[in-house]
Amino acid sequence: MHISNSVLLLALEAATAIANPVRSRSVSRIQLSQARSSTYDASSIPKQAAKVIARKTTRRAVINPESEDAGFWYGSFTVGDAIDLSLLIDTGSSDPAINPGKYKPSFASENLNKNGKLAYSTTEEDGCGVAEISYGQYSDIVSFGGLTATNQVFANVIETTPPNNGTITTFPHDGLVGFAGADSSELQTTPFFTNLCNHEAVLSCRFGLAFKTDGTGEQILGELDSSLYSGNLATAPISDQWQVTGDVSVNGKVIAKDQQIVLDSGTANVIGPPGAVQALFDAAGIQAVNVSLPGCTEVLTGYYPCDQPPTVGFAYPTGSKSFFDIEPSAFLEAQDNSGNCTAIVSGIDFGADTWVVGQAWFQGKYVDHNVDGKSIGVATLKSK
């Protein structure tokens, strides 16, 4: 998803725990499976506790398999006294936001008496769709994967009637958590993961997304987990969280260089400037068609024989020889009964010459988001 003019999931559910205050740095791995997560007794935290509390040891949290839904990924959070909230994990926005009726205040809750509205795009599987989210600001204890931040500011969504134009006014499931930086915060506050980093609750200020093609995956907080991928990690500097410059290839041949690319787990498909996508379709032998869809004025979409998916990849930075392709199973967005498939790549004019590379491309890869190193790293998962 995009929030305002910046670009905008993963999905996971996590156990939560309380241990010694700050300075005890931790690595947290959140793994998808069928077990439910545990929780903690919020009343055991002193009212004047430090902002971040973390486990001393590595925690492996187990979550239930509702990890990926309609192209988006979800994780299990505790917010205040509300446990097991299924929140969309989004590297394209920064702020936590909880749907109406889902938040249960803890003893530490504070109403900040600030109201506003958040605007998102790319809210649908096809890359279209918009959201207008009204909210009131609160702060409370927020936990994920054994890591806890107190005094975390978030948007408590206010229920409003959706307008008659396909705009949504609440999120899927229970809400959303952004994993981009403070510069993109519409609440003008410190995002959850930045909060953990600022208070040294993680060993390193980085997190990894490891999505498999079967709808399961992991998020690793606080380290680079090289046990999950094979080969070398290809790295590229970021100009913003999480924007890089890179190249686009079709069937092993570069068709576009020096492209601005945002890696956005909160977008389901892959979206590019219409001109660049037309060139990609031409090179791949994909039939291009312009269509109108809710939330978009015009979309360039493409069709191809389902048994002949093209190989489309991205390399970071520009000039790199390491291209990472969209997995064949992830390349189709939909298919009909005659053997024709809709490509997961589409062309939409957002008013900026930028690609938004979403979770369809993430599948089968380990994607390292290194805040301290100001870089993105990509490698192929050992088990896709």
Secondary structure, DSSP 8 states (H G I E B T S, - for coil): -EETTB-------------SBSS--B-EEEEESSS------GGGS-TT--SEEE-SS-EEEEE-STTEETTEEEEEEEEBTEEEEEEEEETT----EE-TTT-B--TT-EEEEEEEEEEEE--STTS--EEEEEEEEEEEEEEETTEEEEEEEEEEE------TTS-BSS-STTEEEE-S-GGG-TTSS--HHHHHHHTT-BSSSEEEEEE-TTS-EEEEESS--GGGEEEEEEEEE-SBTTEEEEEEEETTEEEEEEEEEEE-TT-SSEEE-HHHHHHHHHHHT-EEEEE--TT-S-EEEEEEETT----EEEESSTT-S--EE--HHHHEEEE-TTSEEEESEEE---SSSEEEE-HHHHTTEEEEEETTTTEEEEEEES--
